Amino acid sequence: MAKIQRALLSVYDKTGLVPLAQTLAAAQVEMISTGGTAKVLRDAGLPVKELSDYTGFPEMLDGRVKTLHPKVHGGLLYLRGNADHEATVRNHGILPIDLVVVNLYPFEQTVARPNVALGEAIENIDIGGPAMLRSAAKNHESVTVVIDPKDYPEVMAHIKADGETTLELRRRLAARVFGRTSEYDAAIATYLNRVFGTGGAGAGAIEAKPGAPEAVVPMPEQLSINAPKAQSLRYGENPHQRAALYGAFADFYRQLHGKELSYNNILDLTAAASLIAAFSGEPPTLAILKHTNPCGVGQGGDLREAWEKAFATDKQAPFGGIIAVNTTLDIACAQAIAEIFSEVIVAPEFTAEALDVLKKKKNLRLIKVLKAPSLANPLEVRSVGADSFLLQERDVKTITAADLKVVTRRQPTAAELRAMLFGWRVAKHVKSNAIVYAGADRTLGIGAGQMSRVDSSWIAIWKAGEAGLSLEGSVVCSDAFFPFADGLIAAAEAGATAAIEPGGSVRDAEVIAAADERNVAMVFTRMRHFRH
């Protein structure tokens, strides 16, 4: 490639612009620019030519048309060394543009603001910027294109060294441009689909504003997943798998202490944050999770009491587990937690004294929740192999006592009702088939992920026995209906006096009859919470 002779600079984000332009001026590169960018360069005492002077055509339509001109795109796209192209640009007085420095109007930031007007959003759709970027990136054999100020230093180093860039660098920068313009277009399509209420043909990135659980979230006709790389991870679920984290994780969580988060840590802590969010605004509540499954949840007058109830459910599984709390973590609870080995603690806040205690464990990750999980995208995506994906609404629906249908002769007592609502919120976060035995403020036994629901029930009973916890007077919570009476019978024989389940089985009558025979009060939620 020949030395860079001419550059076009048109940036919304002025970060690093002047040092870059100073490097270009020192290399005797002619600089062409537009509006605000040209003013910044002139104010810095740098020579710059207005684009309208270069093209001989004024900006028009309130700046909507300024770079869409043959002298711009011809100078970017013509093939150097191609005789026909060279003759064409010569006949039309088109000069080569060797370097393009452009970044885009802040569309994503604009529409992220609450109650932004549609007109303002539309005006922040950049047209000329993506067009120039794509032209330059397509012709990267001869043109250097820069979209991110983070790349300025490397480009400057090349220009200072010999006045040109390498093909390897130009290829890397071109690929980055197409990734960014794809992301930008997807954000626009997603916003318009949401505002216009369309399922939308075209790129429909999985982004939508949170709303009421009942709000209809359209499934896009085209799924486009665009998320910036947040950080590399040491490895994936296992050491032989490479992994990285993408997206807006840092907007929701901040690490205050401990070694770098792993792939599994991130899965676990987000599951923990989602579970504990179900107890937002309630008395101090603490949850312990392992492999995304709750192994104990407790509620008390303070977090220390909540910890003791949660930990009592299962004193083996919490080793190396994840702990989440719904209120500021204080020193009393921190001291209790510090007695065992934990991987991650998730809290809305930590007192200074609690931090002092916990930071003595150098590897313990302390995570502050910055934004509630409910503010996240209401859609979730999962890869299913074969280059295919599943997309669904998140399971954010909840129930109250008013939603329950009593189906047995005996009505639940007030205490049983509180226990059922407590345990039901936990069961929603347990892998199916899920069975939870609970009291009004604590879990007593949890059975997760078994192929048969009665097996989950037996495991939960066994875990309670191992922990020395009585199930007499407990309630049993099932994330889906009991397909046979055996699961309900096992719960009653273990001591449960009430049951909560969705209902809907062809054998509901048999299950209800078994409950009536054992004087068990049972309610149907008419809502299932499978978690695969």
N, C-alpha and C positions, 0 to 999 in steps of 0.2 A: 504494500500500500504506500502511496506517496504521502508526504507530510501533510498534516492538516492545515489547510489554508483558509477555510471559511467555516464559521460556526453559527448556528441559529440557537438562541437562548430565549426561552419563554416559560417562566416558572411561576407557579402560585406560591410554593414554599421557597422562600428566598434564602433558606439556610445554606451557608457555605458558598453562596453565589459569587460574592466579591473576590474571595481568594482564588476561585476557579477562573474567573474572568481575568484576574491579574496574571495568572499563569499563561492564559491564552494571549493576552496582550504582549507579554514578554517574549512569546514565541512568534510574534508578528502575525497572529491569526486575526483575520477580519471578523468582527462580531456584528451580527444582525440580531435585532431584538424587537420586542413589542411592548407597548404601554408601560405598565408598572415595572417590568424587568429593565427596560431601557432607562427609566428614570433612576433606578437604584445604581446602575452602572455609570450613568453620567454624574450622579452625585458623588460617586467614588473617584471621579476624575478619569474615567476610562473611556477610550474611543468606542463609539457604538453607532451603528446606522439603524434608523427606524425601518421596520419591515415595509411600511407603506412607501418609503422612499426607494427601497430596494426593488419592490415589485412595480412601482409606478401606479399603484391602485390603492385608494384609501380604505381604511377600516370602515365598515358600514353595518347597519342594522344593530346599533348599540353594541358593536364589537362581536356580534355573532359571526361575522365573516371578516376574517383578516389574514389567516394563514392558508386558506383554501385557494391556492393560486398555482398555476403551472410553473412559475419561477421558483416556487418552494418545492412542490412535489416532483417536478421535473428534475430539479437539482439534487433531490434525494434519490430518485428511483432509476435514473438512467444508468445503464451498464457501462462502466468505464472500460475502454478498450474495444467496445462494440462499435464498428464503423458506422452503422446506420444510426445508432443512438447518438454517437458523437456528432454526426452531421445534423441531426435534428435539433439538438440543444444549441449547437452553434448557430443554426439558421434563425432560431427564436431568441437568441441572446440570453440563454439560460446558463448560469454558472453553477459549478458543482458546490454542494453543501456537504462538508465532510464530517461534521460533528453536530449532533442535535442534543440539546439539553432541555428537557421538558418534563414537568410533572403536572398533575391534573387538578382541576377544580375539586374541592373537598366534598364530593357528593355524599359519601358515607357519613362524614361528620355532620353534614347538614341535616340529613334525614334522621339521624340519631337523636336530634334535639326534640323534646316533647312539643307536640302541637305545631310542628313546622308546616307552613302553608305549601300547598301543592305547587303554586307558582314559583316559590323560592326554590323548591326542590328541582323543578324543571330547569330553571336558569342555571343551576349548578351541575347540569349535565354537560360535560366537556365534549365538544365535537372536533375542533381543530387539533387539540392536543393528541388524542388517540390516533387521529389520521396521520399526523406527522410522525408519531412514534412508530406506527405500523409501517409506514413507508421506509423510514430509516432502518428499522429492524429487518425488513424484508431484504434490503440491499446491504446487509451487514458485511458482505465481502469487501465493501468499499467505505461504508459509513459507520461511524461510532455513534451509538445512541445511549443516552444516560437518563434514567428516570428517577433514580434514588440518590439523594445527596450523600448517602453513605458510600457511594461508589466514586465520588469526586476525587478523593485522595489518590486512588489507584490510577485513575485517568490522568490526573495532574503529574504523577510520577513518570508515566510513560511520555507525556508531552515534554516534560523537562529533560528527559533523557535523550530523545531523538526526534521529537516532534510528531510522532505517530503512535498508533496503538497496534497491538498484535491481533492476529486473527482469532486466537484463542479467547482473548478478552472481549473482542467484538461479538463473538458467538455467545459468550456467557451473558453479556449485557442484552443482546437481542432476545434471548430466551426469557430473560427476566421481564422484558417489556411485554411480550405476549402473555406471560402469566399475569402481569398486573392489569393489562387491558381486559383480559378475560374476567378477572375478578371484578373489575369496575363495571363491565357490562352486566354481569350477573347481579350485582348489587342494585343496579338501575331496574332490571327486569323484576327482581324480587319486590322492590318498593312499589313499582307500578302495579304489579299483580295484586299486592295487598291493598293498595289504595283504591284500585278500580274493582276489587272484588272478583278478579278473574283467576282461574286456575292457571292461565297463562301458557300459551305456546312460547317457545323461546327459552332462554336460560332462566331457570327458576332456582336460585340458590336457596339452601335451607336456612332461611332467615325470615323471621316474622316477629311482629311486636307481640309481647305477652298481652293476654286479655283474660276475660272471664273464662272459667273452665268450659262453659257451654258454647263459647265462640267457635264458629266454624272456621277451621284453618284449611284452605284449599291445598290439595296435593298438586304440585307443579307438574305440568306435562313433561318438562325436561328438568332432570335433577342435575344441578351444577354445584359442586362443592368447592368453595374457594376460601381458604383460610391461610393466613401467614404462618410461617414456622415460628413458634414461640421459643422452643429450645430443643436441642438434641438430648436424647436420653441414653443412659449407659447401655441399656439393652431393653428388650421387650419383656414379655411374660417370662421368658427363659433366656439365659446368657447367650445362646446361639442366635437369637433373633434381634435384628437391628430395629430401632424405634426412635420416634421423635414426637413432640407435642406440637399441635397446631391450634390456632384460633385465639380466642379472647380469655384464656384461662386467667391471665394476670389481672383482668378486670374484676374477677370474682374472688380470687384468693391471693394472699401475699404470704410468702414464707418468711418467718421471723428468725428462725434458728434451725440448725441441723444440716445434715448432709443433703446432697441433691436428691430431689424426688425421683423415684423410679416409676416405670410404667404401671406396676401393680399398686404402688402408693397412690397414684393419681386416680386409678379406678376405685380404690377403697375410700379415699378421702371424699371424693365426689358423691359416692353412695352414702357415706356417713353424713355429709352435709345435707343431702336430700332428706334423709330420714329425720334428722334432728329438726329440720325446718318444719316438720309436721307438728312440732310442739312449741312453735314460736309463740311468745306471749303467755305461756303457761308457767307454772311453778318450775323451779330449777330441775332440769331433766338432763340425763347423761346416757349416751348410748355407746356400746362397745361393739365393734364389727370385726369380722375376720373374713377375708376373701369375699367382700361385699355383702356378707350375710350378717345380720344382727345376732350377737350371742348373748346380749343382755341389755335391757333398757330399764332405767329406774328414775323415779321422780320423788322429790322430797322437799323439806323446808330449806335446804341449801344443797350445794353440789356435792358436798362430802356425803350427805345422807343418800343422795341420788346415786353416787358412785358405789356405795356399799350395797344398795339394792341391785344395781346392774351387775356388779362383779359377783354377787352371790349366785346369780343365775348359772354361771359357768366359770369356774376358777381356773380352768385349764386353757380354753380357747383364747382368752385375752392375751396370752403371751405372744408378743409380736403383733398385736392387733392395732386397731385404729379407734380412737376415742373422740367423741364429738359431744359438745355441750351447747345448750341453748341460751346461756347467759355468760357473763364475764367469769372466767376461770380464776378462782381465788387461791390463796396459799394453802388453805386447809385441804382442798381437793387436790391441789398439785402435789402436796406431800404424800397423800395416799396413792396417787397414780405413780409417783416416782418409785414406789416400792416394787413395781414390776417392770418388765421390759415392754415398752410400747414402740411402735414404729412412727406413728403420727398422732398429734392431738390437734383437733379442729375446734376453734372457738370464735365468737364474735369479738371478744377482747380478752386480754390477759392482764391481771394486775402486775405491777412491777415486782412485787414479792414472789408471785407465782413464776414469773419469768426467771428470777434469780435461782429458784429451786430447780426448774426444769432445764435451764441452760447448762447445768452441771453435767447433763447427759449430752455429750457432744454430737451424737448421731441422731438424737430424737428430733424429728421434724415438727416444728410448731407453726401452724397455719392459721392465719387470721382470715375470717370470712368478710370480704368487703361488700359484697352484694348478695342478696338472697337468691338461692337457686331458682325461685319462682320468676325471677326477672330474666332468666335465660330463655333462649329460643324455645318456643312451645313444640317444636318438631325435633325428633331424634332420628338418626340414621344408623344403620348397622350393615356392615358388609357381610354377605352370605356366600362369598366365593363366586367362581364362574363369572367374575367381573359384573356382579349384580349386587343391588343394595335394596334394603327395606327401609321405608320411611313411614313414620307414624307420629301421631300426637303423643306427647308425654302423658303419662298417667298422673294427672294432677287432681282428679276428682276426689272429693271427701264426702263423708256422710255425717249426719247429726242424729240425735235420738229421734227426731221427727221423721227421718227417712226409713226407720226400721219397721218391719212388719212382724209382729208377734204371731207365731204359727202354732204354738203349743197351748195346752190348757192353762198352764201356769204362766203368769206374767213375770218377767224378771224384776228383781228388787232393784232399788236405786243403786246399791253397791255393785250388783252384778252388771247393771247397765253401764256404770262408769268403767268397770273392768273391761267390758266388751269393747267400748269405744277406744280405750287405751290400747288394748291388744290388737284391735283391728288395724290401727295405724301402723303398728309394728309389722303385722303380717303382710301388709302391702309391700314391704321392703325385703321380705324373705323369699329366697328362690323357691319356685313351685316344685313339687307340691309343698305348701307351707302350712304348718300347724304351730300355733302359739298358745301356750297356757299362760294366763295372766291374772294378776290381781288388779285392784283399782289404780295402783301406782308403780307396778313393777311386772316384769316378765318372770315366769317361774320355770318354763321349759320351752325350748324351741326345736322344732324338727324341720329341716330344710332339704329341698332338692331331691326327694325320693321319687321313685317311679310309681309307687303306690301311696295313696294318702294315708292309709292305715299304718304304713311303715313310718311315715313322718310322725304320726301320732305316738307310735311306740318309742321312737327315738326321743321325742320331747319328754315323754314320761320317764324314760331311762335317764336322760340328762338331769331332770329334776331330782330323781333319786340319788344320782351321783353327787349332786350339790347339797343333798340333805334337806331339800325343800318339799313341803307337803303340798299336794294339789287339792286337798280337801277344801271345798268351797271356791275353787278357782273357776274361771271361765275358759272355754276352748274357742279359738278363733281359727277359721279355715279360709284360705284365700279363694277357694272355689268350692262348689257344692260337694257334699259327701255323696259319692256315687252309690254307696251301699251303707247300710246301717252300722257296719262293723267299726268304722272310725268313730262314730258317735258313741257306740257302746263302750269302746275302749276308753274314751274320755270319761264317760260316766263312772266306769269301774275304777278309774284312777282318782276320782273324787270331784270331777268337774260338775257344777250344778247348773251351768248355763252355757249356751253355745251361740255363736254368731257365724253365719255363712251366707253366701249369696242366694242359695236356693236355685231351683231350675232343673233339678235332676228328674228323670222319669220315675225315680224311686223316692221322691220327696215324701210321699205318704208313708213309706216304710220307715224312713229316718225320723219323721215326726212322731210316728207311733212308738218307736223305740225311745224317743225322748220322753214322751208322755208316760210310758211304762216305768221310767226311772225318775219321774218328777223333775226332769231337766227342762228349764225354760229355754226356748230357742227362738231366735229372730232371724229373718232373712234381710239381707242388705239389698238384694236385687242388683248387685254390682260385683263383678269379679275382679281380682287383682293378680292375674297370672304374671309371673316374672321369670322369664326364661334366661 
